[in-house]
Amino acid sequence: MSIRAACLVAISAFFIPFGAGAQGVPSDQIAGCLSGEKIDGSSVESAKKKMEMAGFSQIRGLKKGCDNFWHATSVREGDTINIVLSPQGLVRVEGK
């Protein structure tokens, strides 16, 4: 890999977790994804809205995994918790 390509991968890995989303970014440039994995076109805004509709607030750190699951930190009933949104639209506490 050339130095220029390595820099582009590093830069995209830095910005994606902070809301740039995976839209329009080739899956082989997303940190941790394998070449050929298909990243869907869901957006940060739609993921946040679904999480809010499920009763979570103060959603931060939204990032999308190679499996198309959105991960975030949130507050519900005064507790800070990690949540996940599945590609099917289900929001749940991560690890449960």
Backbone hydrogen bonds, N-H to C=O, Kabsch-Sander energy under -0.5 kcal/mol:
donor,donor_aa,acceptor,acceptor_aa,energy
6,A,2,S,-2.3
7,C,3,I,-2.2
8,L,4,R,-2.1
9,V,5,A,-2.2
10,A,6,A,-2.2
11,I,7,C,-2.7
12,S,8,L,-2.5
13,A,9,V,-2.2
14,F,10,A,-1.5
15,F,11,I,-1.9
16,I,12,S,-2.2
18,F,15,F,-1.3
19,G,16,I,-1.4
20,A,15,F,-1.2
21,G,16,I,-1.1
25,V,22,A,-1.7
29,Q,26,P,-2.5
30,I,27,S,-1.1
31,A,29,Q,-0.5
33,C,30,I,-2.3
37,E,34,L,-2.1
39,I,37,E,-0.7
40,D,38,K,-0.5
47,A,43,S,-2.1
48,K,44,V,-2.6
49,K,45,E,-2.3
50,K,46,S,-2.1
51,M,47,A,-2.1
52,E,48,K,-2.5
53,M,49,K,-2.5
54,A,50,K,-1.0
55,G,52,E,-1.8
56,F,51,M,-1.9
57,S,75,V,-2.5
60,R,73,T,-2.8
63,K,71,H,-2.2
65,G,69,F,-2.8
68,N,65,G,-2.0
70,W,85,L,-2.2
71,H,63,K,-3.2
72,A,83,I,-2.1
73,T,60,R,-2.7
74,S,81,I,-3.1
75,V,57,S,-2.7
76,R,79,D,-2.2
79,D,76,R,-1.9
81,I,74,S,-2.8
81,I,79,D,-0.5
83,I,72,A,-2.8
84,V,92,R,-2.5
85,L,70,W,-2.6
86,S,84,V,-0.5
86,S,90,L,-2.7
89,G,86,S,-2.2
92,R,84,V,-2.2
94,E,82,N,-2.7
96,K,93,V,-1.7
